[in-house]
Amino acid sequence: MTTGQAVAALVPHAGSMCLIDAVASWDQASVSCRSASHRRAEHPLRRDGTLSSIHLLEYAAQATAVHGGLVAGDGGRRVPPKYLAAARDFEVHVAALDDVHADLQIDAERLLTMGDSILYRFHVSADGQLLASGRLTIVPVPGEAS
């Protein structure tokens, strides 16, 4: 299991904006992450005391960043910066995360790689309940070489 600073080194965010707490498992095609950050009162995305379920997209995007870093690290390559270009088929099954008391499980599976662009399918659940799912398209930052 990968935790703490090792996970933080794999995402483009720092401090409290690094939302992934641990990597439970991963392989070349998928990653399974855990997070308890949604329970923090000082969560950086919380507004007026509420953490909207729309932010599950950020959890999924960070899981894909973690996966990209782990896969690249496995080959000793530098990870070029990438960003979330599109979210498709995004479905949420809760309005907010405030009543979700279990840790989040964020699973992302790489469906397709075209050059430096990657399509992932993701599912976010807590205690066996599906909270959100969808697909994310991750693309390189323009002008950045891989």
C-alpha positions as a printed Julia matrix, in Angstrom:
146×3 Matrix{Float64}:
   0.0    0.0     0.0
   1.28   3.45   -0.93
   0.38   6.29    1.47
   1.2    9.83    2.57
   4.04  11.67    0.87
   4.47   8.94   -1.73
   0.88   9.53   -2.89
   1.23  13.32   -2.68
   4.26  13.14   -4.97
   2.05  11.58   -7.67
  -0.63  14.29   -7.88
  -0.26  17.86   -9.12
  -1.82  19.28   -5.93
  -0.22  20.06   -2.59
  -1.31  20.2     1.02
  -4.97  19.7     1.8
  -5.84  19.66   -1.91
  -4.16  16.25   -2.23
  -7.34  14.25   -1.64
  -6.05  10.67   -1.99
  -4.82   9.09    1.25
  -3.63   5.71    0.01
  -3.28   3.37   -2.94
  -4.67  -0.03   -2.01
  -3.66  -1.73   -5.26
  -2.65  -1.02   -8.81
  -1.45  -2.61  -12.01
  -0.71  -1.37  -15.53
  -4.43  -0.93  -16.3
  -6.06   0.15  -13.03
  -5.74   1.67   -9.59
  -7.75   1.43   -6.38
  -7.36   4.34   -3.95
  -8.74   5.22   -0.53
  -9.59   8.54    1.05
 -11.04   9.84    4.28
 -10.49  13.49    3.35
 -14.19  14.1     2.65
 -14.8   13.98    6.41
 -12.43  16.88    7.15
 -14.24  20.03    8.28
 -11.5   22.09    6.6
 -11.8   20.3     3.23
 -10.68  22.86    0.61
 -13.7   22.21   -1.64
 -16.28  22.49    1.14
 -18.62  25.49    0.7
 -21.03  26.76    3.34
 -20.41  23.61    5.35
 -21.28  21.25    2.49
 -19.08  19.07    0.31
 -20.96  18.55   -2.95
 -20.91  15.22   -4.73
 -19.68  17.02   -7.88
 -16.25  16.96   -6.24
 -16.12  13.2    -6.68
 -14.83  14.11  -10.15
 -11.73  15.58   -8.48
 -11.22  12.41   -6.46
 -11.43  10.36   -9.67
  -9.09  12.73  -11.54
  -6.52  12.5    -8.73
  -6.77   8.7    -8.82
  -5.89   8.81  -12.54
  -2.92  11.07  -11.76
  -1.76   8.61   -9.12
  -2.12   5.76  -11.6
  -0.16   7.62  -14.28
   2.63   8.32  -11.82
   2.78   4.73  -10.61
   2.85   3.33  -14.14
   5.53   5.81  -15.24
   7.55   5.21  -12.08
   7.44   1.5   -12.79
   9.27   2.29  -16.03
  11.47   5.02  -14.57
   9.96   7.69  -16.84
   9.13  11.3   -15.96
   5.38  12.01  -15.83
   4.48  14.97  -18.06
   1.79  17.3   -16.71
  -1.74  16.4   -17.79
  -5.18  17.77  -17.15
  -8.78  16.64  -17.13
 -10.21  17.52  -20.56
 -13.64  15.88  -20.34
 -15.98  13.97  -18.08
 -18.62  11.77  -19.69
 -21.49   9.66  -18.37
 -20.99  11.22  -14.93
 -23.63   9.87  -12.55
 -23.91  10.71   -8.88
 -26.06   8.84   -6.4
 -25.76  11.23   -3.44
 -26.26  15.0    -3.29
 -23.42  15.67   -0.89
 -20.65  13.8     0.9
 -21.51  15.12    4.36
 -23.43  11.99    5.39
 -20.86   9.56    3.95
 -19.04   8.31    7.03
 -17.06   5.44    5.5
 -13.81   5.92    3.6
 -14.13   6.55   -0.12
 -12.88   3.87   -2.48
 -11.89   5.33   -5.83
 -11.35   2.8    -8.62
 -10.09   3.89  -12.03
  -9.5    1.68  -15.05
  -7.59   2.78  -18.13
  -9.78   1.99  -21.14
  -7.77   3.51  -23.98
  -4.45   5.24  -24.57
  -3.98   7.34  -27.7
  -0.56   8.94  -27.71
  -0.37  10.93  -24.47
  -4.17  11.04  -24.0
  -5.91   8.49  -21.8
  -9.53   7.49  -21.29
 -10.44   6.12  -17.84
 -13.61   4.65  -16.37
 -14.08   5.33  -12.65
 -16.3    4.32   -9.75
 -16.37   5.94   -6.33
 -18.01   4.03   -3.5
 -18.18   3.99    0.28
 -18.97   0.92    2.34
 -20.17  -0.89   -0.78
 -22.53   1.91   -1.91
 -21.86   3.41   -5.34
 -21.58   7.19   -5.01
 -20.48   8.18   -8.52
 -19.24   6.78  -11.8
 -18.25   7.96  -15.23
 -15.41   8.34  -17.7
 -12.56  10.86  -17.75
 -10.39  11.98  -20.63
  -6.9   13.01  -19.53
  -4.73  14.95  -21.99
  -1.23  16.46  -21.92
  -0.7   20.12  -21.12
  -0.09  21.85  -24.46
   3.62  22.4   -25.1
   4.75  19.74  -22.61
   6.74  16.84  -24.02
   6.31  13.33  -22.7
